[in-house]
Amino acid sequence: MATTVDARGLSCPQPVLLTLEAISAGAEEQLIVLVDTDTSRENVTRAASSRGYASSNVQAEDDGFRLTFTKSRA
Amino acid sequence: MEGIKAFFASRRGIIAVGLAIGVIAALLQKFGNPANMGICVACFERDMAGALGLHRAEVVQYLRPEIIGFVLGSLVAALAFKEFRPRGGSAPVVRFVLGAFAMIGALVFLGCPWRAVLRLAGGDGNALLGLAGLTTGIGVGALFLKNGYTLGRAQKTSAAAGWLLPLIMVGFLVLLLANPQVAEQAKSGVLFYSLKGPGAAHAPLFLSLAAGLLIGILAQRSRFCTMGAIRDLLLFRHTHLLGGFLALLVAALITNIALGQFHWGFDKQPVAHSQHLWNFAGMALAGLAFALAGGCPGRQLFMAGEGDGDAAVFVFGMIVGAAFAHNFGLASSPAGIGPNGMAAVLVGLAVCLFIGFTMRKTA
């Protein structure tokens, strides 16, 4: 199972805010975040990794990115 | 390319960009820009409004090449790294109004967040009040964001929408080259030029343009944002952007000391006043407006260069806000706040609070 956050088209800092909210709400092992800019891709990746979610896949799609994160075993 | 991308996305990258901007800003002062105003996005857009005749404050009229360079440098970087994405449609009218009041607040303080740190780096203690106000305003904006404030999603749009502001900047550059400054003349062709005051103080045109282009490229790559620096600290305890902001301060401070441009004090600071409450309140208004619009005035220019039409609307809002600020006596001067500055700050805060409370997720 995966938790999906759709942050496409949202301006700073909402993609990060939604990602961190999803993590705080108890996201699944796998977290998928949809973004539409490189800035959001970088910001979300940085924020997710600070909360123990490592980037496992970045896929370009629909003029944006599908970012997949996997919870790292601590 | 990937290596360059990774560097600018790293902590070392954003700090390097902040250091570069700090040194360049202090050097621009050495080469002729106004004291403690090597770069000020708000002041420079205000000077552009003056050069175009949108206001007739004679001391602040010059079509600043730095601003043109910011947008075009960002455009070049975005195209080179395939990040140019025409987009728009996220509450543009709200962004316009936020831009106008952000400018009005900044002109009550006399500087945008960039100039606030440059003023501090030049020894102007009044900047501390401005920075405190800025932090307070951004803090209020962060509370709105936490509670679901949003301007809605932008959509991908046709290329023209993304190209308009960069093309307008090209047009401004053509105007500047076609109507060059003539000594002792207040007007050249269609453009106004200050004969005295901050508008008359500027580095050579091509030096300013080159500095602007370089900063535009660096800032587009690193996503440098002064408002975001404070917002991310308050909202997430993230210090990534803050590293760049502090690096700007440190680099400008060291360069100023080396060049003999550092003079500590509160009185008689260049293009500044010491009405502490209004320095604080003006920047609180600007900070709130920047936070609600998702970027400092520099960042809005860089995003506009990447094709963000909503950021372009914010820029136009700032330019129009500057015209109102000087036509209506809202802007401050070294003599103190303008006759209607207080009213403008209060109205601006009310408008921003209205926007903050009403623009919410519709579930």
Interface residues (C-beta under 8 A of the other chain):
Chain A: R8 G9 L10 S11 C12 P13 Q14 V16 L17 L20 D36 T37 D38 T39 E42 N43 R46 A47 S50 D63
Chain B: A9 F81 E83 R85 R87 S90 L145 K146 T150 L151 G152 R153 A154 Q155 K156 R223 C225 G228 R231 D232 L235 F236 H238 H240 G294 G295 E306 D310
